[in-house]
Amino acid sequence: MIGNEARDVLGLDTPDEPGSGLAEVPPPSADLLARAQAGWQRFVLTAREMSDE
């Protein structure tokens, strides 16, 4: 059985309102999305080439 002291240590203080204290994250820019897509396509092509060997 866990004593009161252990429960206090293992407890987690959370705000009363869910989501409070969280900052809104701006959406990614079109440039970032384009670069991510290009990188993903390069990765997929490389993975296909490696599996063909």
Summary of the structure (lengths in Angstrom):
residues: 53
radius of gyration: 23.4
end to end distance: 58.4
largest distance: 61.3
contacts: 66
relative contact order: 0.07
helix: 57%
strand: 0%
